[in-house]
Amino acid sequence: MDKNTWIGFLLIAAIIVGFSFINRPSKEELAERQRIQDSIATIRAMEQEAILLSEQIAAEQAQAQQGTTPQNANALAEQVAALYGPFAPSAQGEEGTITIENEKVRLEIALRGGRIAKAELKEYKAYGDSVNNLCLFQGEESNLSFTLITNNSRILSTENLYFTVVSQSTDNEGTTTLAMRLNTNIEDCYMDFVYTLAADDYMVDMSIQPHNMQWALAQNMSSLEMQWNQLIPQQEKGRKFEEKYAQLQYMFVGGDIEKLSEMKADRAKESAQLKWIAYKDQFFSTVLIASDAFESTQMESTPMNALSRHIKEYKTTASLPFDITGKKNVDLKYYFGPNHYNTLKAYDKDVEKSERLHLNELVPLGWKIVAWINKALVIPMFDLFSSWGLHIGIVILLMTLVIKLIILPFVFASYKSSAKMRVLKPQLDEINEKYPPEKMQERQQATMALYQKAGVSPMSGCLPMLFQFPVLMAMFWFLPTAIELRGQSLFWADDLSTYDAILSWNTPLPLLGWTHLSLFCLLMTVVNIVYTHLTMQTQGGGQEMKMMKWMMYLMPLMFLFFFNDYAAGLSYYYFVSLLMTILQTMIFRWAIDDKKVLAEMEANAKKKGNQKKSGFAARLEAMQREQQRLARENAKAQMRR
């Protein structure tokens, strides 16, 4: 290696060493990391100690109820006072839940922890259950707790403390309010959890209201540490498909939305402020929204074993600004509801742009241009037809018809262009025979001259496909995530939001992994093969075309492998769309005669031949002649060498 190479390597090494030195954590940062790790370890140890002591207290209480006097009651009381400090009165209490509900949701709030222990959606049922409400979580499947640092330096978690009900009421507008109190042994010192559920709403307000807590908590406690864990149960028939759409998403205060991987275990640590965190399933979500912001947030998503009744486990730790004097409450909102675009979008109605939640982004609608088509065309059209009270199968049929009518002019232009190319094939073959592959430039010039003379653009057949593709992709994204299809039947399919198995078996097929065969997908494949056959009839018979024909026939089979697990509603849409396309093609063949097309092109050619060439066309021809002259001179120069 020469000197310059060595200098380059040395500079690269210096940059790497310098970058590592500059970005290494400071002593303060290392100390802070160690403090956090020590705090987490301490919290876990304290929580375990509290759990063991609670179990011991419960055993002593059971002895007292049986008439046996506990011998170490005083010692236990001293341990409780030492462990829980001013929160000793809340170390014991009754297990149970309090229910609040409206027309949409039913929530059970646990006395232990003051958390929402069960959330049901009254308008929905789990797959295969026609009796019970759909349950987002219950019992230990979800836990929201907060860490408290007492004035005697004890670290407690609200999940181990018992709340008492202060009040529960429903006003004339149907809004239910539940106030639960965490008591202390200090007079006029407590903390309330207040839940407010409006009538006919999926959103519930949670307000944490400290009152004179400066006497019970550490004076330097300026933030409230939150731990939020939840297991997502399988709600749909197709587990594989449900796992694909279940993911943890979150929005920054500025409005940007990010997500963790839905396919593998993933985690994120965000130092920037977050506005909301969503634990999302295919059709339903639990979203926790901060009035201010979540800070120092760590999130984790873990797929569960295929044999588990749960599909994902989500975990979040974060901190919230906290005023122990009670001058400002910690206000949160819970959303328990469907991933329905218009329902979620309604929460931003009449809200300033900077304050919008953008919860509608929880509904996956595809890439930017595809999402725009869904929002501007597909969803409004779907809502319009649905509002007429039509069956969902008729709605999809009408949508397919409207989309076909919209793109009909472009498809007709494409078919007419292909007809022109077809009738020009004999002349193109003559050009190919006249100019061998060695004279490719002359062949291209002659071909373009023929196209120009006949008034044919080779790209005109591609443009309609470029227009159709985003629409097809919009439907591809919309239908599998449209909750309106959930539970809707059509013919043999009992649920259009999942696959419609006509045959099922237990052992997965090798390579494919199939355990069923979807009938709508099979019908779509058969119709696609028929359409491919009709299309191939108009093509030539050369060796290259034979290979292309095999590839074209292979594509429908690939679609069968791909769509077998997809929503039956999507396969039904493609099935109907292909039937309409076949009918449309047959009408075009009847309306467009090749002889008339050829006569029309010859007439246009004569007309153009009599017209004086434009200045641009003349310059273009001059440039082509000059290129040919230069090419000949270069060839002669090569020959001399």
Secondary structure, 3 states (H helix, E strand, C coil): CCHHHHHHHHHHHHHHHHHHHHHCCCHHHHHHHHHHHHHHHHHHHHHHHHHHHHHHHHHHHHHHHCCCCCCCHHHHHHHHHHHHHHHHHHCCCCCCEEEEECCCEEEEEECECCCEEEEEECCCCCCCCCCCCEEEEEHHHEEEEEEEEECCCCEEEHHHCECEEEEEEECCCCCEEEEEEEECCCCCCEEEEEEEECCCCCEEEEEEEEECHHHCECCCCCEEEEEEEEEEECCCCCHHHHHHHCEEEEEECCCCEEECCCCCCEEEEECCCEEEEEEECCCEEEEEEEEEEEEEEEEEEEECCCCCCEEEEEEEEEEEECCCCCCCCEEEEEEEEECCHHHHHHHHCCCCHHHCCCHHHHCCCCCHHHHHHHHHHHHHHHHHHHHCCCCHHHHHHHHHHHHHHHHHHHHHHHHHHHHHHHHCHHHHHHHHHHCCHHHHHHHHHHHHHHHHHHCCCHHHHCHHHHHHHHHHHHHHHHHHHCHHHCCCCECCECCCCCCCEEEECCCCCCCCCCCEEEHHHHHHHHHHHHHHHHHHCCCCCCHHHHHHHHHHHHHHHHHHHHHCCCCHHHHHHHHHHHHHHHHHHHHHHHHCCHHHHHHHHHHHHHHHHHCCCCHHHHHHHHHHHHHHHHHHHHHHHHHHC
